[in-house]
Amino acid sequence: MLPDIGAVFGPYTYIVSELVFGSFALWLLVRADALTRAGKTILVLYPLAYVWDWYTLTIGVFAIPLRTGIELVGIPLEEHIFMVVVPALVLGIHENLHRR
């Protein structure tokens, strides 16, 4: 049984989880000295991720109940953060696995 952090953080649950995993991703990228390269990759991926996220939210593929309610350019703030954290985490793991 997983702890119900939603009961603790309420509408900030999603953003808190992103900050935790985002901090880990940042640590991995700094450790691998790959922050700049990863940042460039994330910037290139971001527009595609935004369109994909906007579309899936618009057609009702998923809903996000434990969020702040703040929206930017048609999608929740948390989704913008998610679109940075996920590739950062993947790239951080990749760079650390293949460090020379």
C-alpha positions in Angstrom: 0.0 0.0 0.0 1.4 3.4 -1.1 1.1 6.4 1.2 -1.6 8.9 0.2 0.5 12.0 -0.3 -2.6 13.6 -1.9 -4.0 13.9 1.6 -1.0 15.9 2.7 -0.3 18.1 -0.4 -3.8 18.4 -1.8 -3.8 20.5 -5.0 0.0 20.7 -4.9 0.6 16.9 -5.0 1.5 16.8 -8.7 3.9 19.8 -8.5 5.6 18.4 -5.4 6.2 15.1 -7.0 7.6 16.9 -10.1 10.0 18.9 -7.9 11.2 15.7 -6.2 11.9 13.9 -9.5 13.1 17.1 -11.2 15.7 17.6 -8.4 16.9 14.0 -9.0 17.0 14.6 -12.8 19.0 17.9 -12.2 21.5 16.1 -9.9 22.0 13.4 -12.6 22.6 15.9 -15.3 25.0 18.0 -13.2 26.8 14.8 -12.1 27.3 13.8 -15.8 28.2 17.3 -16.8 25.4 17.2 -19.3 23.1 20.1 -18.3 23.7 22.3 -21.3 23.4 19.4 -23.8 20.3 18.1 -22.1 18.8 21.6 -22.0 19.2 21.9 -25.8 17.5 18.6 -26.4 14.7 19.4 -24.1 14.1 22.8 -25.9 13.8 21.0 -29.2 11.5 18.3 -27.8 9.3 20.8 -25.9 7.1 22.0 -28.8 6.2 18.5 -29.8 5.5 17.5 -26.2 3.3 20.6 -25.7 1.2 19.8 -28.8 0.8 16.2 -27.8 -0.1 17.1 -24.2 -2.6 19.8 -25.3 -4.2 17.4 -27.7 -4.6 14.5 -25.3 -6.0 16.8 -22.6 -8.4 18.4 -25.1 -9.9 15.1 -26.3 -10.1 13.8 -22.7 -7.5 11.1 -22.6 -6.6 12.0 -19.0 -7.5 14.3 -16.2 -5.3 15.7 -13.4 -7.3 16.1 -10.2 -4.5 16.9 -7.7 -3.1 20.1 -9.3 -2.9 23.8 -8.6 -5.4 24.8 -11.3 -3.0 27.2 -12.9 -3.0 27.0 -16.7 -0.5 28.4 -19.1 -1.1 28.5 -22.9 -4.0 26.0 -22.5 -2.5 23.3 -20.3 -1.8 23.0 -16.6 1.4 24.4 -15.2 2.3 21.0 -13.9 2.2 19.6 -17.5 4.8 22.2 -18.6 7.0 21.1 -15.8 6.4 17.4 -16.6 7.5 18.0 -20.2 10.9 19.2 -18.9 11.3 16.7 -16.0 10.7 13.5 -18.0 13.2 14.1 -20.7 15.7 15.5 -18.2 15.4 12.3 -16.1 15.8 10.1 -19.2 18.8 12.1 -20.4 20.3 12.2 -16.9 20.1 8.4 -16.6 21.4 7.9 -20.1 24.4 10.3 -19.6 25.3 8.6 -16.3 25.1 5.1 -17.8 27.4 6.1 -20.7 29.8 8.4 -18.9 33.4 8.2 -20.0 
